[in-house]
Amino acid sequence: MSSTAVLLMGYGSPQGPEELPEYLADVLHHRPSEAMVEEYTRRYGLIGGSPQRRILDSLRSKLERRLRPEGLPVYLGVKHWRPNVAEVLPAIVRDGHDRVLAIPLSPYASTWILEPYRRTLEAGRQASAKAPEVELRSAWHLDPHFLGYWSTAIHRELDRLGDPTATTLLSAHSLPKRYEELGDPYPSILTETADAIARRGALERWAFTFQSAGNTTEPWLGPDITERIVEAKRAGATTALVASFGFVFDHLEVLYDLDIVVRQFATEQGVRYHRVPTPNDSDEIVEALANVAARAPASAAG
């Protein structure tokens, strides 16, 4: 009889400054410069360290409790750093499971997002005593609990702000434009999701935008959130309400890129910055993930 387990897969983060050099080397696939390590040490210091591992541990525990009636244990692995997916998969097999439902903690079925997970899952299968059946379960961006979280949270913050001019900026991480040119569906999936959130929440003043573009010479997807803030100001907005729906949980691109860098930009423009809390380990996200785990079987990955 097949024994199934769930594997939640996150991005990964360092637990302290001493881990940054090796962590960045894992992300970049080469050793980082001393200047880069110093800069990221500064950024993580400004946000008080990454909360990612604490959030993911809590999310794993809550989902396991939610799935207890189905008898599905839940494991956690990350793409970069530890516990790495490639190391967790053999441990799942050692625990007696021969089927794994692998769920990325990004709901978007983008090649850019999924291919690294596919590679590390395959590495984990090859390292296992007996390669398990692995089903990669992605594309949960239109789950009603995921959309419901954002629409409810946005309205809660709009009510709290009490500013009829407030413009909601639905934000997601940018990518180099070459990914779109290569056919990655990422931009269209994000547009679909933003439209769905806006419709569900009956938002009147809102715009879709990108954030966290890399500091490289090649062009990145836009418009950037700073451009949207300027546009909103010109349209009469005195408040920018940022909903970083491209992410499920807090990490550097939310707590530093938005709450420090973009906040400073908005303040300089004379626009009040406010951000909608990310879902993190909320009940709505636990329910969304439970829905993903309960899907009818699809073709196995590998």
Secondary structure, 3 states (H helix, E strand, C coil): CCCEEEEEEECCCCCCHHHHHHHHHHHHCCCCCHHHHHHHHHHHHHCCCCCHHHHHHHHHHHHHHHCHHHCCCEEEEECCCCCEHHHHHHHHHHCCCCEEEEEECCCCCCHHHHHHHHHHHHHHHHHCCCCCEEEECCCCCCCHHHHHHHHHHHHHHHHHHCCCCCEEEEEEECCEHHHHHCCCCHHHHHHHHHHHHHHHHCCCCEEEEEECCCCCCCCECCCEHHHHHHHHHHCCCCEEEEECCCCCCCCHHHHCHHHHHHHHHHHHCCCEEEECCCCCCCHHHHHHHHHHHCCCCCCCCC
